[in-house]
Amino acid sequence: MHKFLLLGVAALAMSACSDKGADTDGDGKISNAEATTEMAKGGAMAMKPGLWEVKIGFNKVEAPGAPADVQEKMKAQMGKGVTQRSCLTKEQVEKPNTDFFGAPPEANCTFEELSRSADGMKIAMTCKPGGPIVIKSKMNGKFQAETYTMNIDQSTEGTPMGAVKMTGQIAGKRVGDCPA
């Protein structure tokens, strides 16, 4: 549905776990394959299929390695946020996968924590989408039929500006049916 991760934001919904949790091989990490398996167990999301509008904004941006003027521009841009729309199908609601909230296989993510119910989630993940970039995200949120809100803390290393830390919120709302 959304590919926020590579845009500097990520959010996932993951399923609740058995005694061993999603880490089925016991290595202390939850791989993309293990996460996909766990997602299949989670049941349907509380969200209704349809056209969703998502706004991503950050109220705190730290980039100490960037020049002051660049930092101010980043803060202004990230503070305004980004809004995008996409369709959520019945199949995606009933059987969400790791791509649902922005962790496609090519992002090379592992999960340190993941729990999901139909109406909530909490996750900690590290993604290595390529090159020197490493993105660490912690998210938690609540889902309803026509809205959701998630808080996010994210740090990105390996950028030309050095380490970048951001804190913000992702808010989604259903705005209608998908175009035919």
Buried (B, 14 or more C-beta within 10 A) or exposed (E): BBBBBBEBBBBBBBBBBEEEBBBBEEEEEBBBEBBBBBBEEBBEBBBBBBBBBBBBBBEEBBBEEBEEEEBEEBBEEBEEBBEBEEEBEEEBBEBBBBBBBBBBEBBBBBBBBBBBBBBBBBBBBBBBBEEEEBBBBBBBBBBBEBBBBBBBBBBBEBBEBEBBBBBBBBBBBBEEEEEE
